[in-house]
């Protein structure tokens, strides 16, 4: 294989690596934004529930413990 061909392949691989890195960074930022949006939704729900049920904090521990034992978080 000629040296020129090897250099071309190396250049192509470097470009592909840069593009893959940029795609991963974009995905990471999108995931971060989605996680932040979910956190805000959960906080709003928590506040709403607390307003509707002032004893929610006390009841939440029991409900959470039950959910941990009965729910598969990876199930769709």
N, C-alpha and C positions, 0 to 999 in steps of 0.2 A: 504494500500500500504506500502510495507516495506521501511525502511529508505535507504537501499542500492539502491532500484529501484528509489526512489526520487532523490538520489545523482547522479545516472546515467543519469536520465532525465535532471537534472540541468546542468550536465557537457555537455550533448549533446546540450542543448539550448545555453550554453556559447560558444561552438565551432561554432554553427550556427551564433551566433551574431558576432563573430570575422570574420568569412568568409563573412558575409553580409557587414560588415564595410570595409573589404578589397576590395570587389567588388565595393562598392560605391566610394571609394577613387580612384580606377582605372578608373572608369567612369568619375569622376571629372577631373582627370588629362588628359584623352583623350579629353574631351570637351574643356578644357583649351587649349590644343594643336591645336584643330580644330579652335577655336576662334582666336588664334594667327595667324594661317595660313590664315584665312579669312581677318584679319586686314592687313596682308602684301599684299594680293591680291588686296584689296580695295585701299591701298596706291599706289600700282603700277599702277592700273587703273586710279586713280586720277591724278597721275603725267603724265601719257601718254595722257590723255584727255587735261590736261593743256598745254602740249607741242603742241598738235594738234590744240587746240582752246584756245588761250591766254585769251579770255574773259570768259572762263568757270566759274570762280569764281562768276562773276556777274550773269550769266545765271543760275547757279546751284540753287540759292535760289528759283527762280520761278519754276523751274522743280521739286525741292524737295517739295515745297508747293502743287503743283498739285498732285504729287505722294502720298502724305500723305492723300489727300482727295479721291483718286480714287483707291488705292491699299489696299487690305487686306493682311497684312504681315503674317497671319496665313494660308492663302490659299495655297494649293500645286500647 
